[in-house]
Amino acid sequence: MTSIFTKIINREIPAYIVAETEEYIAFLDVFPLAEGHVLVVPKKETDYLFDLDDTHLSGIFVFAKSVAQALKKVVTCKRIGVAVIGLEVPHAHIHLIPLQSVDDINFSRPKLKVAPERLQEITNRIKAEF
């Protein structure tokens, strides 16, 4: 079940990694709904989030919380939205999306085009908050 996320975890393709532990990784979505849109992924290949064992399921949410707290310090927003869709990539993941309104988490909206320099700037700022 090797996915694009596994390739990012294995450093086979580049990514804007904002945080990482032995069990989890977080990186910017390069096709974001909002600037600062982060994907939080378990390193263990698991297709569906709720197929994770209880330890990893609770662990990914605790890790996502720390990423969201750093993200909120970097990106001006009212809240950090959380979404679990799981249809687009067959590897469990959580979306953290800076929100100004409920429409900001509408996945049918067109994705933003963010310059690589801006993605790197956001990455550096989030990393600095850890």
Stockholm file with secondary structure:
# STOCKHOLM 1.0

chainA/1-130         MTSIFTKIINREIPAYIVAETEEYIAFLDVFPLAEGHVLVVPKKETDYLFDLDDTHLSGIFVFAKSVAQALKKVVTCKRIGVAVIGLEVPHAHIHLIPLQSVDDINFSRPKLKVAPERLQEITNRIKAEF
#=GR chainA/1-130 SS CCCHHHHHHTTSSCCCEEEECSSEEEEECSSCSSTTCEEEEESSCCSSGGGSCHHHHHHHHHHHHHHHHHHHHHSCCSEEEEECCCSSSSSCCEEEEEESSGGGGCTTSCCCCCCHHHHHHHHHHHHHTC
#=GC SS_cons         CCCHHHHHHTTSSCCCEEEECSSEEEEECSSCSSTTCEEEEESSCCSSGGGSCHHHHHHHHHHHHHHHHHHHHHSCCSEEEEECCCSSSSSCCEEEEEESSGGGGCTTSCCCCCCHHHHHHHHHHHHHTC
//
